[in-house]
Amino acid sequence: MTQLAPTDTDALPDRKRLPLTFDAAALAVDLVAIERDPWQPHFVRDNYRGDWSAIALRAAAGETHPIRLIYANPTATEWVDTPLMARVPAMRAAVAALRCPVQSVRLMRLGAGAAILPHDDLDLAAEAGRARLHLPITTNPGVRFVLNGEAVPMDVGELWYLRLSDTHEAANDGETPRVHLVIDVLANDWLLAMLRG
């Protein structure tokens, strides 16, 4: 993982909608295909209240434990699709459209009335070499994602970079779950060019 020199990091935003859009209806069909599969509650219980859970579509090679499957282990060196990835062709195509090394891929659900409390995630910044991308699958007007004190209005089918080593939080005050496809990647020249553009 390559870290950028300080002069290279100045131009990187803490959030950016990337110039890729995906078929929201097809993504929703994929979600229906697996939404009855077991969702694993997020393992850092102090960071949320209510339902914040995940399903792994790509995980560290060799992992089988439900908690470790949804953990985006920064020390892992090999990543493999889980069997669920074969059942979600639109999500699989969205991941394949990324021209950078893909690590963890999860569906993350924030249930109605749930909240992710303010926190930061170590090294989840393009400047540090790892980036987290969010692709909303379902949302509602009561969902609010806040990064560095400012709302990030993400809509279904849009792909967003968020520098999550900064303080962020989310709340779902709506009546339906919010589900994002959350993709951890290595920040290469392709991604950095979009972030600077």
C-alpha positions as CSV (number, residue, x, y, z in Angstrom):
1,M,0.0,0.0,0.0
2,T,1.5,3.3,-1.1
3,Q,1.0,6.4,0.9
4,L,1.0,9.7,-0.9
5,A,3.5,12.5,-0.3
6,P,2.0,15.5,1.7
7,T,1.9,17.6,-1.5
8,D,-0.2,15.0,-3.2
9,T,-2.8,14.8,-0.4
10,D,-3.7,18.5,-0.4
11,A,-6.0,18.1,-3.4
12,L,-8.0,15.1,-2.2
13,P,-11.5,15.8,-1.0
14,D,-13.1,14.2,2.1
15,R,-16.0,13.1,-0.1
16,K,-16.7,12.9,-3.8
17,R,-19.4,11.4,-6.0
18,L,-17.5,9.4,-8.6
19,P,-18.4,9.5,-12.3
20,L,-19.9,6.0,-12.3
21,T,-23.6,5.3,-12.0
22,F,-25.3,1.9,-11.7
23,D,-28.8,0.6,-12.4
24,A,-30.7,1.1,-9.2
25,A,-33.5,-1.2,-10.2
26,A,-31.1,-4.1,-11.0
27,L,-29.3,-3.5,-7.7
28,A,-32.6,-3.6,-5.8
29,V,-33.5,-7.0,-7.5
30,D,-30.1,-8.4,-6.3
31,L,-30.9,-7.2,-2.8
32,V,-34.3,-9.0,-2.8
33,A,-32.5,-12.2,-3.9
34,I,-30.4,-12.3,-0.7
35,E,-32.1,-10.1,1.8
36,R,-33.5,-13.2,3.7
37,D,-30.0,-14.6,4.1
38,P,-28.5,-14.1,7.6
39,W,-27.3,-10.5,8.3
40,Q,-24.5,-10.3,10.9
41,P,-24.8,-7.4,13.5
42,H,-21.8,-5.1,13.3
43,F,-19.2,-6.2,15.8
44,V,-18.3,-2.7,17.3
45,R,-21.5,-2.4,19.4
46,D,-20.4,0.9,21.0
47,N,-20.5,2.6,17.6
48,Y,-24.3,2.3,17.0
49,R,-27.8,1.8,18.3
50,G,-30.5,-0.3,16.6
51,D,-29.9,-2.5,13.6
52,W,-26.5,-2.0,11.8
53,S,-25.7,-5.3,10.1
54,A,-23.9,-6.7,7.1
55,I,-23.6,-9.5,4.6
56,A,-20.2,-10.3,3.1
57,L,-19.9,-10.6,-0.7
58,R,-16.1,-10.5,-0.7
59,A,-13.9,-11.3,2.3
60,A,-10.4,-12.2,3.4
61,A,-9.4,-15.6,2.0
62,G,-10.0,-18.5,4.3
63,E,-12.5,-16.7,6.6
64,T,-15.6,-18.6,7.7
65,H,-16.6,-17.1,11.0
66,P,-19.6,-14.7,10.5
67,I,-17.9,-11.8,12.3
68,R,-14.6,-12.2,10.5
69,L,-16.4,-12.4,7.1
70,I,-17.8,-8.9,7.5
71,Y,-14.5,-7.5,9.0
72,A,-12.5,-5.5,6.4
73,N,-9.2,-6.8,7.8
74,P,-6.5,-4.2,6.9
75,T,-3.8,-6.9,7.3
76,A,-5.3,-9.4,4.9
77,T,-3.4,-9.9,1.6
78,E,-5.8,-12.1,-0.3
79,W,-9.5,-11.5,-0.9
80,V,-12.1,-13.8,-2.4
81,D,-15.8,-13.6,-3.4
82,T,-18.2,-15.4,-1.0
83,P,-20.8,-17.7,-2.5
84,L,-23.4,-14.9,-2.2
85,M,-21.6,-12.8,-4.9
86,A,-22.7,-15.3,-7.5
87,R,-26.3,-14.5,-6.7
88,V,-26.1,-10.7,-7.2
89,P,-25.1,-10.1,-10.9
90,A,-25.7,-6.3,-10.8
91,M,-23.6,-5.9,-7.7
92,R,-20.9,-8.1,-9.1
93,A,-20.9,-6.0,-12.3
94,A,-20.6,-2.8,-10.3
95,V,-17.6,-4.2,-8.4
96,A,-16.0,-5.4,-11.7
97,A,-16.4,-1.9,-13.1
98,L,-13.8,-0.6,-10.6
99,R,-10.3,-0.4,-12.1
100,C,-8.5,-0.7,-8.8
101,P,-7.7,-3.6,-6.5
102,V,-10.8,-4.6,-4.6
103,Q,-10.6,-5.9,-1.0
104,S,-13.7,-6.2,1.1
105,V,-17.2,-6.0,-0.3
106,R,-20.2,-6.0,2.0
107,L,-23.9,-5.0,2.0
108,M,-24.4,-2.8,5.1
109,R,-27.9,-2.2,6.4
110,L,-28.9,0.6,8.8
111,G,-32.4,-0.3,10.0
112,A,-35.3,2.1,10.5
113,G,-34.7,4.1,13.6
114,A,-31.1,3.1,13.9
115,A,-28.0,5.3,14.1
116,I,-24.3,5.0,13.6
117,L,-22.6,7.1,16.3
118,P,-19.8,9.5,15.6
119,H,-16.5,7.6,15.0
120,D,-13.6,7.3,12.6
121,D,-12.0,4.3,10.9
122,L,-8.2,4.2,11.0
123,D,-6.5,4.5,7.6
124,L,-9.6,4.5,5.5
125,A,-8.4,7.4,3.4
126,A,-7.1,7.5,-0.2
127,E,-4.1,9.4,1.2
128,A,-3.2,6.4,3.3
129,G,-3.6,4.0,0.3
130,R,-7.0,2.4,1.2
131,A,-10.4,3.9,0.3
132,R,-14.0,3.0,1.1
133,L,-16.6,3.4,-1.6
134,H,-20.4,3.5,-0.9
135,L,-23.0,2.6,-3.5
136,P,-26.5,3.1,-2.0
137,I,-29.0,0.3,-2.9
138,T,-31.9,1.5,-0.8
139,T,-32.5,4.7,1.1
140,N,-35.2,7.1,2.2
141,P,-35.7,10.8,2.9
142,G,-35.1,10.2,6.6
143,V,-31.5,8.9,6.1
144,R,-28.7,11.3,7.0
145,F,-25.0,10.6,6.6
146,V,-22.6,13.2,8.1
147,L,-18.9,13.5,7.4
148,N,-16.8,16.2,9.2
149,G,-20.0,17.9,10.3
150,E,-21.6,18.2,6.9
151,A,-24.3,16.0,5.3
152,V,-23.4,13.8,2.3
153,P,-26.6,13.3,0.2
154,M,-26.1,10.0,-1.5
155,D,-28.8,8.6,-3.8
156,V,-29.3,5.0,-5.1
157,G,-27.1,4.0,-7.9
158,E,-24.5,6.6,-7.2
159,L,-20.9,5.7,-6.2
160,W,-19.2,7.8,-3.5
161,Y,-15.8,8.0,-2.0
162,L,-15.8,9.0,1.6
163,R,-12.6,9.6,3.7
164,L,-13.8,7.7,6.8
165,S,-10.6,8.2,8.8
166,D,-12.4,11.5,9.5
167,T,-15.3,11.6,11.9
168,H,-18.6,10.4,10.5
169,E,-22.0,9.3,11.6
170,A,-25.4,8.3,10.1
171,A,-29.0,8.0,11.2
172,N,-32.0,6.4,9.6
173,D,-35.1,8.3,10.8
174,G,-37.2,6.8,8.0
175,E,-39.5,3.8,8.0
176,T,-37.4,1.5,5.7
177,P,-33.8,0.2,5.9
178,R,-31.0,1.9,4.3
179,V,-28.6,-0.5,2.5
180,H,-25.3,0.4,0.9
181,L,-22.9,-1.8,-1.1
182,V,-19.6,-0.9,0.8
183,I,-16.4,-1.6,-1.2
184,D,-12.9,-1.3,0.2
185,V,-10.2,-0.8,-2.4
186,L,-6.6,0.1,-2.8
187,A,-6.2,3.7,-4.0
188,N,-4.4,3.5,-7.4
189,D,-3.8,6.1,-10.1
190,W,-7.3,5.4,-11.6
191,L,-9.1,6.3,-8.4
192,L,-6.8,9.2,-7.5
193,A,-7.4,10.8,-10.9
194,M,-11.2,10.7,-10.2
195,L,-10.7,12.2,-6.8
196,R,-8.6,15.0,-8.1
197,G,-10.8,15.6,-11.2
